[in-house]
């Protein structure tokens, strides 16, 4: 499905969701996305002693239509509804949101830390990112694995995971586009998965 058509379908589905009618529901055919996506959930608030990282990670559901996306997002996958130390992930189907996954192993992540109006800003940035991903708005879409919303006591953030950590041109393209979509002036930074404490790029 072309990017323009996906974006039009997203807008149409959002409008339809506000004023649902039986007639429009019966006539409308689902709008297929370019690829399948999966929501994952991770609650680290009560980790079991000795549990490995990612032990609480669970796949929630898979979808491949605009309509399913809106139904899922609006009902359960909203970051501000999470308890502290919980994460929501949206990743391409077949890719686990773990550093060890082959699609993620040689990559890294762009991180946006939400500073002001935390919950409202986090939800807005999350939705904008989801729509950009499933709407194929990134030129480097094949190099993106997914996005994570992390809710913490003192700081909330979004992380956009990439397949590469060494192709600076691709990484900068992704980072600049994401910052443009988020419409923020704050710096966002890129780190490797294998060196997550050291920032390599900022835009």
ZAMARGU-4260 file (C-alpha; in steps of 0.2 Angstrom, whole numbers, plus 5000, padded with zeros to 4 digits):
<rodrens>
0) 5000/5000/5000 | 5008/5017/4995 | 5013/5029/5009 | 5000/5042/5003 | 4986/5029/5004
5) 4991/5023/5021 | 4992/5041/5028 | 4975/5044/5020 | 4968/5028/5028 | 4975/5033/5045
10) 4966/5049/5044 | 4950/5042/5038 | 4950/5028/5051 | 4953/5041/5065 | 4939/5051/5059
15) 4928/5035/5058 | 4933/5030/5075 | 4926/5046/5082 | 4908/5044/5075 | 4906/5025/5071
20) 4891/5020/5061 | 4885/5002/5057 | 4883/5006/5039 | 4900/5013/5036 | 4908/4998/5046
25) 4899/4986/5035 | 4904/4994/5019 | 4922/4998/5023 | 4936/4986/5018 | 4951/4985/5030
30) 4966/4995/5024 | 4981/4984/5023 | 4998/4990/5029 | 5014/4987/5020 | 5020/4975/5033
35) 5014/4967/5049 | 5018/4974/5066 | 5018/4968/5084 | 5014/4976/5101 | 5025/4969/5115
40) 5023/4973/5134 | 5036/4972/5148 | 5033/4976/5166 | 5049/4977/5176 | 5041/4984/5192
45) 5042/4967/5201 | 5057/4957/5193 | 5059/4939/5199 | 5075/4936/5208 | 5089/4930/5196
50) 5078/4933/5181 | 5087/4937/5165 | 5084/4954/5156 | 5069/4953/5145 | 5061/4938/5155
55) 5045/4948/5158 | 5044/4953/5140 | 5027/4947/5132 | 5020/4948/5114 | 5003/4956/5115
60) 4996/4955/5097 | 5000/4957/5079 | 4991/4968/5066 | 4992/4972/5048 | 4978/4984/5045
65) 4974/5003/5049 | 4958/4998/5058 | 4966/4985/5069 | 4980/4998/5074 | 4967/5011/5079
70) 4957/4999/5089 | 4972/4992/5098 | 4981/5009/5101 | 4965/5017/5108 | 4960/5003/5120
75) 4976/4998/5128 | 4993/5004/5121 | 4994/5021/5128 | 5010/5025/5138 | 5002/5037/5150
80) 4991/5022/5157 | 5006/5012/5161 | 5013/5010/5179 | 5031/5015/5182 | 5045/5003/5175
85) 5034/4997/5161 | 5037/4997/5143 | 5027/4996/5127 | 5035/4991/5111 | 5030/4992/5093
90) 5041/4981/5082 | 5040/4974/5065 | 5033/4956/5065 | 5047/4943/5066 | 5058/4955/5076
95) 5059/4953/5095 | 5063/4969/5105 | 5079/4962/5112 | 5097/4967/5108 | 5101/4949/5104
100) 5088/4947/5090 | 5098/4946/5074 | 5089/4961/5066 | 5094/4972/5081 | 5111/4964/5086
105) 5121/4976/5076 | 5111/4991/5078 | 5107/5005/5091 | 5094/5017/5096 | 5089/5035/5095
110) 5082/5041/5111 | 5070/5056/5115 | 5068/5060/5133 | 5052/5068/5137 | 5055/5084/5148
115) 5039/5094/5149 | 5021/5090/5151 | 5027/5072/5153 | 5012/5061/5151 | 5003/5072/5137
120) 5019/5074/5128 | 5024/5056/5129 | 5007/5050/5122 | 5008/5063/5108 | 5026/5058/5103
125) 5022/5039/5104 | 5007/5041/5092 | 5016/5052/5080 | 5030/5039/5079 | 5018/5024/5077
130) 5009/5033/5063 | 5025/5037/5055 | 5031/5019/5056 | 5016/5010/5050 | 5013/5024/5037
135) 5031/5021/5030 | 5036/5039/5032 | 5054/5036/5035 | 5065/5035/5019 | 5076/5022/5028
140) 5061/5012/5034 | 5070/4995/5031 | 5083/5000/5043 | 5071/5003/5058 | 5066/4989/5069
145) 5053/4997/5080 | 5050/5009/5094 | 5049/5008/5113 | 5040/5019/5126 | 5048/5018/5143
150) 5038/5024/5158 | 5049/5028/5174 | 5046/5037/5190 | 5058/5052/5186 | 5059/5051/5167
155) 5049/5045/5152 | 5057/5042/5135 | 5055/5035/5118 | 5068/5024/5109 | 5068/5021/5090
160) 5078/5005/5087 | 5089/5003/5071 | 5097/4989/5062 | 5113/4998/5059 | 5125/5007/5071
165) 5139/5011/5058 | 5130/5019/5043 | 5131/5037/5049 | 5121/5044/5034 | 5107/5032/5037
170) 5107/5035/5055 | 5107/5054/5053 | 5093/5053/5041 | 5082/5043/5053 | 5086/5054/5067
175) 5083/5070/5058 | 5066/5064/5051 | 5061/5057/5068 | 5065/5074/5076 | 5055/5083/5063
180) 5040/5071/5065 | 5040/5074/5084 | 5041/5093/5081 | 5053/5095/5096 | 5069/5107/5098
185) 5077/5096/5112 | 5092/5086/5107 | 5089/5067/5103 | 5104/5056/5104 | 5110/5039/5096
190) 5119/5025/5106 | 5124/5008/5101 | 5116/4993/5109 | 5133/4986/5114 | 5138/5003/5121
195) 5122/5011/5127 | 5130/5023/5140 | 5140/5032/5127 | 5131/5044/5115 | 5138/5044/5097
200) 5127/5056/5088 | 5114/5070/5092 | 5102/5080/5081
</rodrens>
